[in-house]
């Protein structure tokens, strides 16, 4: 397992990127608050259980944080996944290669709708507000993925993970894992504020097309 002690260097983009995140995030939460409440109520009454989950991800400086998402899976998701992978070799191979499943048995019917529309990721606005994430950045990864990033992990942890990013506008799950790493690496190396704005604009049609979302 790769080591990743905290990195206290200034996050990619500095104060300008952070200021944009705060202003845009507050505006987005105010505008989307009715939708956030509606989705929360639908999940609660249709599926029961927790409405929002916090999944441990690796953030800027290699620090762990709880990435917020609307719950889209069954409550006993870990058990369902283990059982599914133990009896489906093809699924196990896909999971090993991509950490994703085209047909994930853990995802609820409502969850598929939320994922298809990317509504499940809206609670990450609160991660942005407290400085754990940014509107644009590398896709947030789990600890098990660090070794797969290799030297690119040093670049990854220079930036806050993003609600959207180059992976979002490039097909998401349609891209190979090595391509995702390269997209994150290229984003950090060539970062500019104008590139961030361009990615935000391009995210809108990508979400509408819902390309590469399982």
Secondary structure per residue as TSV (DSSP state, phi and psi in degrees):
chain	resnum	aa	ss	phi	psi
A	1	X	-	360.0	131.5
A	2	X	-	-68.9	146.1
A	3	X	-	-87.3	149.0
A	4	X	-	-150.5	67.1
A	5	X	-	-65.6	152.6
A	6	X	-	-53.6	143.6
A	7	X	-	-114.8	113.9
A	8	X	-	-90.1	9.2
A	9	X	S	-67.1	157.7
A	10	X	-	-63.7	132.5
A	11	X	-	-61.1	153.0
A	12	X	T	-51.6	132.6
A	13	X	T	93.0	-17.4
A	14	X	H	58.8	-151.3
A	15	X	H	-66.8	-31.7
A	16	X	H	-65.3	-45.1
A	17	X	H	-64.7	-41.3
A	18	X	H	-66.7	-41.1
A	19	X	H	-62.1	-42.7
A	20	X	H	-61.2	-44.0
A	21	X	H	-58.8	-44.7
A	22	X	H	-64.8	-49.0
A	23	X	H	-63.9	-48.5
A	24	X	H	-65.3	-36.0
A	25	X	H	-67.9	-45.7
A	26	X	H	-60.0	-44.8
A	27	X	H	-61.5	-42.9
A	28	X	H	-65.3	-42.0
A	29	X	H	-64.4	-41.7
A	30	X	H	-62.0	-46.1
A	31	X	H	-69.1	-38.9
A	32	X	H	-94.6	1.0
A	33	X	H	-55.1	-44.9
A	34	X	H	-59.0	-39.6
A	35	X	H	-67.1	-41.7
A	36	X	H	-60.2	-42.5
A	37	X	H	-67.7	-39.7
A	38	X	H	-63.4	-48.4
A	39	X	H	-61.7	-40.6
A	40	X	H	-60.0	-44.0
A	41	X	H	-66.8	-40.1
A	42	X	H	-63.7	-44.8
A	43	X	H	-61.7	-44.2
A	44	X	H	-62.9	-45.3
A	45	X	H	-82.3	-28.0
A	46	X	H	-88.3	-40.2
A	47	X	H	-111.1	-21.5
A	48	X	-	66.8	-173.1
A	49	X	S	70.8	-171.5
A	50	X	-	-62.0	143.6
A	51	X	S	-87.7	-44.5
A	52	X	E	-117.3	137.2
A	53	X	E	-115.2	155.6
A	54	X	E	-119.8	113.5
A	55	X	E	-104.4	131.8
A	56	X	E	-68.0	123.2
A	57	X	E	-127.8	169.4
A	58	X	E	-101.2	125.0
A	59	X	-	-109.0	-161.0
A	60	X	G	-60.9	138.1
A	61	X	G	76.5	5.1
A	62	X	G	80.2	10.4
A	63	X	-	-79.9	143.5
A	64	X	E	-79.0	146.6
A	65	X	E	-150.3	161.1
A	66	X	E	-90.1	104.6
A	67	X	E	-79.3	120.8
A	68	X	E	-85.3	137.6
A	69	X	E	-149.2	150.6
A	70	X	E	-64.6	139.1
A	71	X	-	-68.1	125.2
A	72	X	-	-118.7	-1.1
A	73	X	B	-116.5	163.7
A	74	X	-	-63.5	156.7
A	75	X	T	-63.3	-38.1
A	76	X	T	-94.8	46.5
A	77	X	H	-59.7	-39.4
A	78	X	H	-62.5	-42.0
A	79	X	H	-66.1	-42.5
A	80	X	H	-63.1	-41.2
A	81	X	H	-64.5	-47.0
A	82	X	H	-59.0	-43.5
A	83	X	H	-65.0	-40.3
A	84	X	H	-66.3	-45.0
A	85	X	H	-69.6	-30.5
A	86	X	H	-71.5	-19.5
A	87	X	H	-116.5	1.7
A	88	X	-	-132.1	93.0
A	89	X	H	-58.1	-37.8
A	90	X	H	-65.0	-40.9
A	91	X	H	-66.4	-39.2
A	92	X	H	-62.4	-41.5
A	93	X	H	-64.6	-43.3
A	94	X	H	-63.2	-42.6
A	95	X	H	-64.4	-40.9
A	96	X	H	-64.0	-38.1
A	97	X	H	-79.7	-37.0
A	98	X	H	-123.3	-12.6
A	99	X	S	61.4	21.3
A	100	X	-	-135.1	158.4
A	101	X	-	-128.1	131.0
A	102	X	T	-61.7	-43.3
A	103	X	T	-118.4	88.2
A	104	X	-	-87.7	114.5
A	105	X	T	-68.4	-12.8
A	106	X	T	-79.0	-21.8
A	107	X	B	-79.5	130.2
A	108	X	-	-77.6	167.2
A	109	X	H	-61.2	-45.2
A	110	X	H	-63.9	-38.1
A	111	X	H	-60.6	-36.6
A	112	X	H	-63.6	-38.3
A	113	X	H	-66.3	-44.7
A	114	X	H	-63.6	-39.9
A	115	X	H	-69.5	-41.6
A	116	X	H	-59.7	-36.2
A	117	X	H	-93.9	-3.1
A	118	X	T	65.7	13.1
A	119	X	G	-66.8	-23.4
A	120	X	G	-64.5	-20.3
A	121	X	G	-91.7	-4.1
A	122	X	T	-58.9	-35.0
A	123	X	T	-60.7	-14.7
A	124	X	H	-67.0	-11.3
A	125	X	H	-57.3	-33.9
A	126	X	H	-75.2	-29.6
A	127	X	H	-63.9	-38.3
A	128	X	H	-67.0	-42.9
A	129	X	H	-59.8	-37.2
A	130	X	T	-91.7	1.7
A	131	X	T	91.1	11.1
A	132	X	S	-84.7	-24.9
A	133	X	E	-135.3	175.6
A	134	X	E	-130.5	163.5
A	135	X	E	-61.1	-39.6
A	136	X	E	-126.5	135.2
A	137	X	S	176.2	-174.6
A	138	X	S	-62.4	153.6
A	139	X	-	-67.0	137.9
A	140	X	-	-67.6	129.4
A	141	X	B	-110.0	162.4
A	142	X	-	-95.8	166.0
A	143	X	G	-59.1	-35.1
A	144	X	G	-64.3	-16.2
A	145	X	G	-90.2	-9.3
A	146	X	H	-58.9	-48.1
A	147	X	H	-60.4	-32.9
A	148	X	H	-70.4	-23.6
A	149	X	H	-76.9	-24.2
A	150	X	T	57.6	-135.0
A	151	X	T	-64.7	-23.9
A	152	X	H	-65.9	-16.7
A	153	X	H	-65.4	-32.0
A	154	X	H	-61.9	-34.4
A	155	X	H	-75.8	-42.0
A	156	X	H	-52.7	-46.3
A	157	X	T	-79.1	2.5
A	158	X	T	-77.1	-18.8
A	159	X	S	-120.1	153.7
A	160	X	-	-72.8	138.9
A	161	X	E	-59.6	153.8
A	162	X	E	-110.0	147.7
A	163	X	E	-63.5	-33.5
A	164	X	E	-136.8	173.1
A	165	X	-	-179.9	-169.7
A	166	X	T	-64.2	-30.9
A	167	X	T	-64.6	-34.5
A	168	X	G	-67.4	-39.4
A	169	X	G	-93.1	3.9
A	170	X	G	-113.9	18.0
A	171	X	T	107.3	-8.1
A	172	X	G	49.6	-109.2
A	173	X	G	-70.7	-9.1
A	174	X	G	-77.7	-14.8
A	175	X	S	-90.2	142.7
A	176	X	-	-66.5	158.3
A	177	X	H	-60.7	-41.9
A	178	X	H	-62.2	-32.3
A	179	X	H	-69.2	-38.2
A	180	X	H	-60.7	-44.0
A	181	X	H	-61.4	-42.5
A	182	X	H	-66.1	-37.2
A	183	X	H	-62.9	-42.0
A	184	X	H	-64.8	-43.7
A	185	X	H	-62.1	-46.2
A	186	X	H	-65.6	-36.0
A	187	X	H	-60.9	-47.4
A	188	X	H	-67.4	-44.5
A	189	X	H	-63.6	-38.0
A	190	X	T	-109.7	24.8
A	191	X	-	-60.6	141.8
A	192	X	-	-153.6	157.2
A	193	X	H	-63.5	-37.4
A	194	X	H	-66.4	-35.7
A	195	X	H	-63.8	-39.7
A	196	X	H	-59.3	-46.9
A	197	X	H	-61.2	-40.3
A	198	X	H	-64.2	-40.5
A	199	X	H	-64.8	-41.0
A	200	X	H	-60.6	-44.6
A	201	X	H	-62.8	-43.1
A	202	X	H	-73.0	-18.0
A	203	X	H	-66.7	-33.6
A	204	X	H	-59.5	-55.3
A	205	X	H	-65.2	-29.1
A	206	X	H	-65.4	-40.0
A	207	X	H	-70.0	-39.7
A	208	X	H	-62.0	-41.7
A	209	X	H	-73.4	-23.6
A	210	X	T	51.5	40.8
A	211	X	T	-76.4	134.1
A	212	X	T	74.4	22.5
A	213	X	-	-108.6	129.0
A	214	X	-	-94.3	360.0
